[in-house]
Each structure stands twice: as C-alpha cells, then as structure tokens.
C-alpha cells in the first residue's frame, strides 16, 4: 500500500510522481503521459488500481482548466 511521497509507473510508460494516501493518488503531484506530456496539480483520491479511471478523471481536469 502506497502512502506518502513517491512514484508509480504504468505498463504503457505513463507515470505519476507526488503524494499518495491509502494506495490512492492524493495531494500534489505530476502525471506524465508515455509521450512525455505532463500535468502538475492537486489530486483527490484517484485509485492506482483503476488506470482507466485515472485517465478519465485527468482528462476532465485538463478540459476544465483549459490546458
């Protein structure tokens, strides 16, 4: 179980570096796509066990902020 500051990399090469709580991405951190695009920001309880949920939630955040 991940808690504290660290990093996680998925099989496709995308990764997250930042804060974790109870095996979720939670707090400040940076998501990096496999093609090296990045998003840095605040995250709330994104499950590491559900990669597709992370991508969907991440896409919504990007669209909402106009990045």
N, C-alpha and C positions, 0 to 999 in steps of 0.2 A: 504494500500500500504506500503510495506516494503522499507525503506531506512535507511542507517547507519549500525551499527553493531548489530547482533542479531543471532537468531537460528530459524530453521524451521525443523519440523519432518513430514515425510510422513506416511501414514497409515500402511505401512509394517514395520515400525520401523527404517528405514534409516533416516539419518538426515544431516543437514548442519549447521555449525556454522561459522560465519565470516561476511563478508561485503555484503551489499545489496544496489542496486541503482534502483529506479523506479520499484520495485517489481521483480527484477532480481538478481540472484547471480552475484556479480560483485566486484572483488578485491581479497583479500587474505581470505582463509578460509579452513575448513576441512570438507570433506564429510565422513560420517561413514555409511557403509552398516549395514543392520539388524544383520549380523553375526559378527559385530564389526571390520571388516577390515576397514582401513582408508586410505585416500589420502589427503594430505595437499598441497596446492599450490595456484596458481593465476587463477582466473576465469574471463571470459569476457561475460557478458550479457546472462546468462543461465536463461531461464524463469522458474519461480516457477510453472506456470500454466501447464507446459508440462513435467511431470515427465519422460516420455519415452525419450524425447529429452535430458534431463539431463543425464540419464544413458548411452545413446549412445555417447554423447559428452565425458562423463567421461571415458568410455571405450577406446575411441580413444586417449585421453591424456595418459592414462596408457600404452597403446601399444606403443605409440610414444616415451615415455621416457624409455621404457624397464623395468618398475617397475614390 
